[in-house]
Amino acid sequence: MKRQFILAFVLFVSSIALNAANSVPDDDKSDNKNKAEVSSVVKTTWEFYSAIKQPSAETLANVTNYKFGQEAGYLYNQFMNIYVVREEVVPGDPTRRTVIRKPTIYNAVRSIEKQLNRELKSNKMGQEQVTAEFTNVLKIAISAFDSETESFEDALQQNRKNAAALLSVFQNVKLTDI
């Protein structure tokens, strides 16, 4: 009885070892590295529909002084109104909680804002260039709110620690006016 148990155990272990050896590919590691490099180079382009029009001079005059210009300030206010909602915890209770809609996009925009602010302070980029890039990011974020953005949000999530990569993800978006 003991012998049969030992034989069954040896047979079981050897079958597991053979399956493990067959499941590992014989390719060398350099092929896997090349595949990873190619996948990181491949860029996806997203398309969102935009209904954002140029704000009037009267509307821009009402915008307080924003560090990236009046148009960026106007778009930033719209962005915050769309993505940040304050709602009552219990109806009738004055306590409110803050809910961030699509937090991946929201956090990406905030990270890009901080990075562009740093580059502006260190004079790596000019005011016009920073304003243009941040205005474009805000337009995309506002347009993405009502769109199917799962793959876009996945790309932002993968690059969440690198603001330059986040900016390049936003630059791969094509806005189509309605």
Salt bridges, closest charged atoms under 4 A:
GLU71 OE2 - LYS139 NZ 3.79
GLU87 OE2 - ARG97 NH2 2.85
GLU88 OE2 - ARG96 NH2 3.94
GLU113 OE2 - LYS67 NZ 3.56
GLU113 OE1 - ARG110 NE 3.85
